[in-house]
Amino acid sequence: MNSIIMARLDALRAKMNEAGISAVIIPQTDAHQSEYLAEHWQVRQWLSGFTGSAGSLVVTADRALLWTDSRYFLQAAQQLDDTGIELMKDGLPGTPSIEAWLCANLLPDSSVGIDGMVFSVTDVNRLHDAFSAAGIILDTNFAPINDLWAGRPLLPGDSLFLHDVKYAGESASSKISRVLEAAAGVGANALFISALDEIAWILNVRSSDVPCNPVATAFLYLSADSSVLFINPEKVDEKTQAALSEIGVDTAPYESVSRFLALLPKEARVYIEPARTAHTLAAVIGKHALTGASVVALPKAVKNVTQIEGMRCAMARDGVALVKLFMEIERRLAAGETTTELDIDSLATRFRSQGDLYVDNSFETIAGYGPHGAIVHYSATPESASVIEPRGLLLVDSGAQYLDGTTDITRTVALGTPSQQEKTDFTLVMKGHIAVSTAIFPEGTRGDQLDSFARIALWKQGLTYLHGTGHGVGHFLNVHEGPQSIRLNHVPVALRPGMITSNEPGLYRAGIHGIRCENLVLCVPSNVSNEEFGNFYSFEPLTLFPFDINLFETSIMSDEEISWVNEYHEKVRTGLLPLLETDEQRQWLIRKTEKLCR
């Protein structure tokens, strides 16, 4: 058994016993409800050993269980082995929710402990309602982690820097005016914002507090009279301080936010988003709070002309880097040079970093060879990294942060002569990808209404995938961005022009291979709109890199699907050939984009 993890859980149980707590819930989030976390907030990972970006740990006196979604089923099973922690496969019909499991396994009058600083208002309300019905008490002040985690990393201290308006396309003062006007429309005279990407977008500032996400750890209070950024002072240099002062934003220490909120003037009407505001801070705001959907998320998601042009330029530079990457993979295989999944990760970073305006990767590269490709969010380690061979499938999901845009692309390639199953599986996934990419839909259409387009070819063969088909993407911001997405469950946000979303259906055969085919697409007005039926929209592919033409099984493709592949590859050639540096690179791209035919 894993003695380190077991000792940490035993220490937690001792604290639970002292406090009279029967169960504790440890989420994978921070005080800002972030998806990706700085090391300071990696509490669930520290307690469980599971490194996935989604999942919650539940600990009782005699059991420990971890809920995570389908992206991490295989990874979690491996990482939880020998820890005594049970895997709960969230989203499957037989798996109860955390609250349902606790209600079924705790006695009335039991207490469930949580840290209210890392649970949103929405989450606490849901838990409270569920537990109250079962006579269970919810304690929102159980936060023993500082006592348990010796050497817990400090809050990140990386410097704040300005994101030039020549890339952002709109000034911070304009954005502040827009969001305050939106808040005023629902009766508020102030905004309190916890979401790190929203703060970065509004103020046109960035940092590197969270790996791959150019955000700063901060809270933001906005009003016509007093705007304050709560951030560790050492993060703000004179230039950035001056720029903030120019737009009427003062700075105060990060830890002072509760004290500030407790002293709000009686006339303050502060708009908050309950799903992304910590319960503890919302309780301090108290009667001053007005709640509703974020007034920042939608304007942030609808990119302006400057941002869209920047994304196109970033995609082109990214495509050049990927040409170099896959050429190098092929060269190494042909030369018999040992190459591992970790090597692919480092090569992708090296080639991207050679391009203009590169800042960082946009997420940890997923390079899964053979069976590892079936682990949806696989992350190679020195112990797990496979050596790639001239056979089977290689899945590479990667992206970068550039000053003018964020990229995210997945390609699955055959490293030898593909088998019939590999070709059929790949083509079924691509049929779904093409169906989404060619969709034309009326104004008001949501992502959940399009999701089945990506799955129908798989469903007809009794196949499916359990993750979403598409997520929003930020502009030199988080690679996963709301409020729109394309997935099976209800998404209460319509797609609209200017939104950038991924299109990434997949198919995963455990122990055999994984296939995912991803482009980023821009929602644009369609030319079929008319006066009688209103506006219609469609998608423009932004990503510029070929799909593996050797993996297409054209016998199960329609003429329209073949034409789409050929037209897309023509777009790739047109976009990348002028940017490639050598004849060898250009000839490689020409070969990889040869026309499909029956």
C-alpha positions in Angstrom: 0.0 0.0 0.0 1.0 3.6 -0.6 2.1 4.5 2.9 2.5 8.3 2.2 -1.0 8.7 1.0 -2.4 6.6 3.8 -0.5 8.6 6.4 -2.0 11.8 5.0 -5.5 10.5 5.0 -5.0 9.2 8.6 -3.8 12.7 9.7 -6.9 14.2 8.0 -9.1 11.7 9.8 -7.6 12.8 13.1 -8.5 16.4 12.4 -12.0 15.3 11.5 -12.4 13.4 14.7 -11.2 16.4 16.7 -13.8 18.6 15.0 -16.7 16.1 15.1 -16.7 15.7 11.3 -18.0 12.5 9.8 -17.0 13.1 6.2 -15.0 15.7 4.3 -15.2 16.7 0.6 -11.9 17.9 -1.0 -12.6 19.4 -4.5 -10.1 20.1 -7.2 -10.4 23.9 -7.3 -9.3 27.1 -5.6 -10.8 30.2 -4.1 -11.6 31.3 -7.7 -13.3 28.2 -8.9 -10.5 27.6 -11.4 -10.1 24.4 -13.5 -6.3 24.6 -13.5 -4.6 25.3 -10.2 -1.4 26.8 -8.8 0.5 24.4 -6.6 -0.8 26.1 -3.5 -4.3 24.8 -4.2 -3.4 21.2 -5.2 -4.9 19.9 -2.0 -6.8 17.0 -3.5 -3.7 15.9 -5.5 -1.6 16.0 -2.3 -4.1 13.9 -0.3 -4.8 11.3 -3.0 -1.9 11.2 -5.5 -4.3 11.6 -8.4 -3.1 14.4 -10.8 -6.1 14.8 -13.1 -7.6 18.3 -13.5 -11.1 17.1 -12.5 -12.4 15.2 -9.5 -13.3 15.4 -5.8 -12.1 13.3 -2.9 -14.5 12.2 -0.1 -13.0 10.9 3.1 -14.9 9.3 6.0 -13.7 7.6 9.1 -13.2 4.3 7.3 -13.4 5.0 3.6 -11.9 7.3 0.9 -13.4 7.7 -2.5 -12.6 9.8 -5.6 -15.1 10.9 -8.1 -13.8 11.8 -11.6 -15.1 11.9 -15.1 -14.5 9.7 -18.2 -11.4 11.6 -19.3 -9.6 10.2 -16.3 -11.0 6.7 -15.6 -7.9 4.9 -16.8 -5.5 7.4 -15.3 -7.2 7.5 -11.9 -7.4 3.7 -11.7 -3.6 3.6 -12.1 -2.7 6.4 -9.8 -5.1 5.3 -7.0 -3.8 1.8 -7.0 -2.4 0.9 -3.6 -3.8 4.0 -1.9 -7.0 2.5 -0.5 -9.0 5.2 -2.3 -11.9 3.8 -4.3 -12.6 5.2 -7.8 -16.1 6.4 -8.5 -16.7 6.8 -12.2 -18.7 10.0 -12.4 -21.3 10.3 -15.1 -22.0 6.6 -15.5 -25.5 5.4 -14.7 -24.5 3.3 -11.7 -22.4 6.0 -10.0 -24.3 8.1 -7.4 -23.4 11.7 -6.9 -21.2 12.7 -3.9 -24.2 14.1 -2.0 -26.3 11.0 -2.8 -23.6 8.7 -1.6 -23.0 10.6 1.6 -26.8 10.7 2.3 -26.9 7.0 1.9 -23.9 6.2 4.0 -24.0 8.8 6.9 -26.4 8.8 9.8 -28.7 11.7 10.5 -27.0 14.5 12.6 -23.7 13.6 11.0 -21.5 16.5 9.9 -19.9 16.9 6.5 -17.0 19.4 6.5 -15.9 21.6 3.6 -13.7 24.7 3.2 -16.1 27.4 2.2 -13.3 29.3 0.4 -13.0 26.6 -2.2 -16.7 25.9 -2.7 -18.9 28.2 -4.7 -22.2 29.6 -3.5 -24.0 27.3 -6.0 -22.2 24.2 -4.8 -22.8 25.0 -1.1 -26.5 25.6 -1.8 -26.8 22.3 -3.6 -25.0 20.4 -0.9 -27.0 22.1 1.9 -30.3 21.2 0.2 -29.3 17.6 -0.3 -28.0 17.1 3.2 -30.8 18.9 5.0 -33.3 16.4 3.5 -31.3 13.6 5.1 -30.8 15.4 8.4 -27.0 15.9 7.8 -25.2 19.0 8.9 -23.0 20.9 6.4 -20.0 22.7 8.1 -18.4 25.2 5.8 -15.6 26.1 8.1 -13.5 22.9 8.1 -10.2 24.0 6.7 -7.3 22.0 8.3 -5.0 21.7 5.4 -2.5 24.3 6.5 -1.9 22.3 9.7 -1.6 19.0 7.7 0.5 20.0 4.7 3.9 20.9 6.0 5.7 22.9 3.4 2.6 23.8 1.5 3.6 26.0 -1.5 2.9 29.7 -1.0 0.6 31.6 -3.2 2.4 32.3 -6.5 4.3 35.5 -6.8 4.8 35.8 -10.5 4.7 39.4 -11.9 1.7 41.0 -13.4 2.2 42.3 -17.0 0.1 44.3 -19.4 -1.5 42.7 -22.4 -1.1 45.4 -25.1 -4.3 46.7 -26.7 -2.8 46.0 -30.1 -3.4 42.3 -29.3 -6.5 42.7 -27.0 -8.4 44.9 -29.4 -10.2 46.9 -26.7 -9.0 49.0 -23.8 -9.4 48.0 -20.2 -11.4 51.2 -19.5 -13.9 50.3 -22.2 -14.3 46.8 -20.8 -14.9 48.2 -17.3 -17.6 50.5 -18.6 -19.3 47.7 -20.5 -19.4 45.3 -17.5 -20.5 47.9 -15.1 -23.3 49.0 -17.5 -24.4 45.4 -17.7 -24.5 45.1 -13.9 -26.4 48.3 -13.7 -29.0 46.8 -15.9 -29.9 44.3 -13.2 -29.9 46.9 -10.4 -26.2 46.6 -9.2 -23.8 49.5 -8.7 -20.7 47.3 -8.2 -19.2 44.0 -9.3 -17.1 41.5 -7.4 -15.2 39.1 -9.6 -13.3 36.0 -8.5 -12.7 34.3 -11.8 -9.0 34.8 -12.8 -9.6 34.7 -16.5 -12.3 37.4 -16.2 -10.1 39.6 -14.2 -7.2 39.2 -16.7 -9.6 40.0 -19.6 -11.2 43.1 -18.1 -7.9 44.7 -17.0 -5.8 43.6 -20.0 -3.3 42.0 -17.6 -1.6 38.6 -17.6 0.7 36.6 -15.4 2.0 33.1 -15.1 0.6 32.1 -11.7 -1.0 28.9 -13.1 0.9 26.7 -15.4 -0.2 27.2 -19.0 -2.9 29.7 -18.0 -1.7 33.3 -18.2 -3.6 34.6 -15.2 -2.8 36.2 -11.9 -4.1 35.2 -8.4 -6.4 38.1 -7.5 -9.9 39.3 -6.7 -11.4 42.4 -8.4 -14.0 44.8 -7.1 -15.4 47.3 -9.6 -17.6 50.3 -9.0 -17.9 53.8 -10.4 -16.5 55.2 -7.1 -14.0 52.6 -6.0 -12.3 49.8 -7.9 -9.7 47.6 -6.2 -7.6 44.7 -7.4 -6.7 42.5 -4.5 -3.3 41.0 -5.3 0.0 40.4 -3.5 1.8 43.7 -3.8 5.1 42.3 -5.0 3.4 41.1 -8.2 2.7 44.7 -9.4 5.6 46.8 -10.8 5.6 50.5 -11.2 4.6 50.4 -14.9 1.6 48.1 -14.3 0.6 50.1 -11.2 0.6 53.2 -13.2 -1.6 51.6 -15.9 -4.1 50.4 -13.3 -4.2 53.8 -11.6 -4.9 55.4 -15.0 -8.1 53.4 -15.4 -9.1 54.1 -11.8 -8.1 50.7 -10.2 -6.3 50.7 -6.9 -4.4 47.7 -5.5 -4.7 46.1 -2.1 -3.2 43.0 -0.5 -4.8 39.7 -1.6 -5.6 38.7 2.0 -7.4 42.0 2.7 -10.4 41.1 0.5 -12.6 39.8 3.3 -12.0 42.9 5.4 -12.8 45.2 2.4 -16.1 43.3 1.7 -17.1 43.4 5.3 -16.9 47.3 5.3 -19.0 47.9 2.1 -21.2 51.0 2.3 -24.8 50.4 3.0 -25.8 51.5 -0.5 -23.6 49.0 -2.2 -25.4 46.5 -4.5 -22.7 44.1 -5.5 -23.3 41.7 -8.5 -21.7 38.3 -8.1 -21.8 35.1 -10.1 -22.7 32.4 -7.5 -21.1 29.6 -9.5 -17.7 31.3 -9.4 -17.8 33.1 -6.1 -16.5 31.4 -2.9 -19.3 30.8 -0.4 -17.2 32.3 2.4 -16.7 35.6 0.5 -20.4 35.7 -0.6 -21.4 35.3 3.0 -19.3 38.4 3.9 -20.9 40.4 1.1 -24.3 39.2 2.6 -27.3 41.5 2.0 -25.3 43.6 -0.5 -25.2 40.8 -3.0 -27.2 40.5 -6.2 -26.7 37.2 -8.1 -26.9 36.0 -11.6 -24.9 34.7 -14.6 -21.6 36.4 -15.2 -21.8 39.7 -17.1 -18.1 39.1 -18.2 -18.2 35.6 -19.7 -20.2 36.4 -22.8 -18.3 39.6 -23.9 -15.0 37.7 -23.2 -16.1 34.8 -25.3 -17.2 36.8 -28.4 -13.9 37.8 -29.8 -13.4 41.2 -31.5 -11.9 41.7 -35.0 -8.3 42.2 -33.6 -8.5 39.0 -31.5 -9.8 36.9 -34.4 -7.1 38.1 -36.7 -4.6 37.4 -34.0 -5.9 33.9 -33.6 -5.5 33.3 -37.3 -1.9 34.4 -37.2 -1.2 32.3 -34.1 -2.7 29.3 -35.8 -0.5 29.7 -38.8 2.7 29.9 -36.7 1.4 26.9 -34.7 1.0 25.0 -38.0 4.6 25.7 -39.0 5.8 24.4 -35.6 3.7 21.2 -36.0 5.1 20.6 -39.5 8.6 20.6 -37.9 7.4 18.4 -35.1 5.9 15.6 -37.2 8.7 15.8 -39.7 11.1 15.2 -36.9 9.1 12.3 -35.5 9.2 10.7 -38.9 12.9 11.3 -39.3 13.7 9.7 -36.0 11.5 6.7 -36.7 13.2 6.2 -40.1 16.7 6.6 -38.5 15.9 4.1 -35.7 16.5 6.8 -33.0 14.8 6.1 -29.7 11.9 8.5 -29.2 9.5 8.5 -26.3 6.2 10.2 -25.6 8.2 12.7 -23.4 10.5 13.5 -26.3 7.4 14.5 -28.4 6.3 16.8 -25.6 9.7 18.5 -25.5 10.0 18.7 -29.3 6.6 20.3 -29.6 7.6 23.0 -27.0 10.9 23.6 -28.7 9.4 24.2 -32.2 6.6 26.4 -30.9 9.0 28.5 -28.8 10.9 29.3 -31.9 7.9 31.2 -33.3 7.1 34.8 -32.7 5.0 35.9 -29.8 5.3 32.5 -28.0 4.8 32.7 -24.2 4.0 29.2 -23.0 2.1 26.0 -23.8 -1.6 26.3 -23.3 -1.9 23.0 -21.5 0.3 20.0 -20.7 1.0 18.1 -24.0 -0.8 14.8 -24.4 1.3 12.4 -26.4 -0.2 9.0 -26.2 1.2 6.1 -28.3 -0.9 3.0 -28.9 -2.8 2.0 -25.7 -1.8 5.3 -24.0 -3.9 7.2 -26.6 -7.0 5.6 -25.0 -6.3 7.5 -21.8 -8.1 10.7 -22.7 -5.9 13.1 -20.7 -2.8 11.0 -20.5 0.3 12.7 -19.2 3.6 10.8 -19.8 6.1 10.5 -17.0 9.6 9.1 -17.0 8.3 5.9 -15.6 5.3 5.5 -18.0 6.6 7.0 -21.2 6.4 4.6 -24.1 9.0 4.4 -26.9 7.2 5.0 -30.2 7.7 2.5 -33.0 7.0 2.5 -36.7 3.5 0.9 -36.2 0.2 1.8 -34.5 -1.4 5.1 -33.8 0.1 8.2 -32.1 -2.3 10.8 -30.6 -0.8 14.3 -29.9 -3.0 16.9 -28.2 -1.1 20.1 -27.7 -1.3 23.9 -27.9 0.4 27.2 -27.1 -0.1 30.6 -25.6 0.9 33.4 -28.0 0.5 37.1 -27.2 -2.0 37.2 -30.1 -3.9 33.9 -29.5 -4.3 30.5 -27.9 -4.1 27.3 -29.8 -5.3 23.7 -29.1 -5.0 20.9 -31.7 -5.2 17.2 -31.7 -4.0 14.9 -34.5 -4.0 11.1 -34.6 -1.4 9.7 -37.0 -0.5 6.2 -38.2 3.2 5.5 -37.7 3.2 2.6 -40.1 0.7 0.9 -42.4 -2.7 1.3 -40.6 -4.9 -1.7 -40.0 -8.5 -1.8 -41.2 -9.8 -1.2 -37.7 -7.6 1.8 -37.3 -8.8 3.3 -40.6 -12.4 2.6 -39.8 -12.3 4.0 -36.3 -10.4 7.1 -37.5 -12.9 7.7 -40.3 -15.9 7.4 -38.1 -14.4 10.0 -35.8 -13.7 12.3 -38.8 -17.2 11.9 -40.1 -18.4 13.4 -36.8 -15.7 16.1 -37.0 -16.8 17.0 -40.5 -20.5 17.0 -39.6 -19.9 19.7 -36.9 -17.5 21.7 -39.1 -20.1 21.9 -41.9 -23.1 22.5 -39.7 -25.4 25.4 -40.5 -27.7 26.3 -37.7 -30.2 29.1 -36.8 -29.5 31.9 -34.4 -30.2 30.7 -30.9 -28.8 27.2 -31.4 -26.9 25.8 -28.4 -23.9 23.5 -28.3 -26.0 20.6 -26.9 -28.2 20.8 -30.0 -25.2 20.2 -32.2 -23.4 17.6 -30.2 -25.1 14.6 -31.7 -23.8 15.6 -35.1 -20.3 14.5 -33.9 -21.6 11.2 -32.6 -24.1 9.8 -35.0 -21.7 7.9 -37.2 -20.2 6.3 -34.1 -23.6 5.6 -32.5 -24.7 3.7 -35.6 -21.9 1.3 -35.0 -22.6 1.0 -31.2 -19.6 3.3 -30.4 -19.3 6.5 -28.5 -17.1 8.7 -26.4 -17.8 10.1 -23.0 -16.2 13.6 -23.0 -17.7 16.8 -24.6 -17.2 17.5 -28.2 -16.1 21.1 -27.9 -15.1 23.8 -25.4 -14.7 27.5 -25.7 -11.1 28.8 -26.1 -9.7 32.1 -24.7 -7.6 34.7 -26.4 -4.2 34.5 -24.8 -6.1 33.1 -21.9 -7.5 29.8 -20.6 -7.6 27.1 -23.2 -10.9 26.0 -21.6 -13.3 28.9 -21.6 -17.1 29.3 -21.1 -19.8 30.0 -21.4 -20.4 28.0 -24.6 -19.6 24.4 -25.2 -20.6 21.5 -27.4 -21.6 18.5 -25.3 -24.5 16.1 -24.6 -25.7 17.8 -21.4 -27.7 21.0 -21.5 -25.7 24.2 -22.2 -27.9 27.3 -21.6 -25.8 29.5 -23.9 -26.4 30.0 -27.6 -23.5 30.0 -30.1 -22.9 33.3 -31.8 -20.5 34.9 -34.2 -17.1 35.6 -32.7 -17.0 32.6 -30.4 -14.1 30.2 -30.8 -14.8 26.6 -29.9 -13.0 23.3 -30.2 -14.4 20.5 -32.4 -12.9 17.3 -31.0 -14.8 14.0 -31.3 -12.9 10.8 -30.4 -13.0 7.1 -29.9 -11.0 5.2 -27.3 -10.4 1.4 -27.2 -8.8 0.6 -23.8 -5.5 -1.2 -24.2 -5.5 -0.7 -28.0 -5.6 2.9 -29.2 -7.2 6.3 -28.9 -8.3 8.6 -31.7 -9.2 12.3 -31.4 -9.4 14.8 -34.2 -9.5 18.5 -33.1 -9.6 21.8 -34.8 -10.6 25.2 -33.4 -13.6 26.7 -35.2 -14.9 30.2 -35.3 -18.7 30.8 -35.4 -19.5 33.1 -38.3 -22.7 34.3 -40.1 -23.8 31.8 -42.8 -24.6 32.8 -46.3 -28.0 31.0 -46.1 -29.6 33.5 -43.8 -32.8 35.1 -45.1 -35.5 37.5 -44.0 -38.2 34.9 -43.5 -36.3 32.6 -41.2 -33.7 34.9 -39.7 -30.0 34.6 -39.2 -28.1 31.3 -39.6 -24.5 30.6 -38.5 -21.8 28.2 -39.4 -18.2 27.4 -38.5 -14.9 28.5 -40.0 -11.9 26.2 -39.2 -9.0 28.2 -37.7 -6.5 25.4 -37.1 -4.0 24.9 -40.0 -2.6 21.4 -40.0 -3.4 18.3 -42.1 -5.2 15.2 -41.0 -3.5 11.9 -41.7 -4.7 11.0 -45.2 -3.4 7.5 -44.8 -6.1 6.8 -42.1 -9.2 7.7 -44.2 -11.4 4.8 -45.3 -13.0 6.5 -48.2 -15.4 3.6 -48.8 -17.5 4.7 -45.8 -17.3 8.5 -46.7 -19.7 10.5 -48.7 -18.6 12.6 -51.7 -19.3 15.7 -49.6 -17.1 14.5 -46.7 -14.2 13.7 -49.1 -14.6 17.2 -50.7 -14.5 18.8 -47.2 -11.2 17.1 -46.4 -9.7 18.2 -49.7 -10.9 21.8 -49.3 -9.6 21.9 -45.8 -6.2 20.6 -46.9 -6.1 23.2 -49.7 -6.7 25.9 -46.9 -3.8 24.4 -44.9 -1.5 24.5 -48.0 -2.5 28.1 -48.8 -1.9 29.2 -45.2 1.3 27.4 -44.4 3.4 27.0 -47.6 4.4 30.7 -47.7 5.6 30.4 -44.0 7.7 27.3 -44.3 11.4 27.7 -44.3 12.8 25.0 -46.5 11.8 23.1 -49.7 11.9 19.9 -47.6 9.2 21.3 -45.3 7.1 22.5 -48.3 7.3 19.1 -50.1 6.4 17.3 -46.9 3.2 19.5 -46.5 2.3 19.0 -50.2 2.5 15.2 -49.7 0.5 15.3 -46.5 -2.3 17.3 -48.2 -2.7 15.2 -51.4 -6.3 14.9 -52.5 -8.4 12.0 -51.2 -10.0 10.0 -53.9 -12.0 6.7 -53.9 
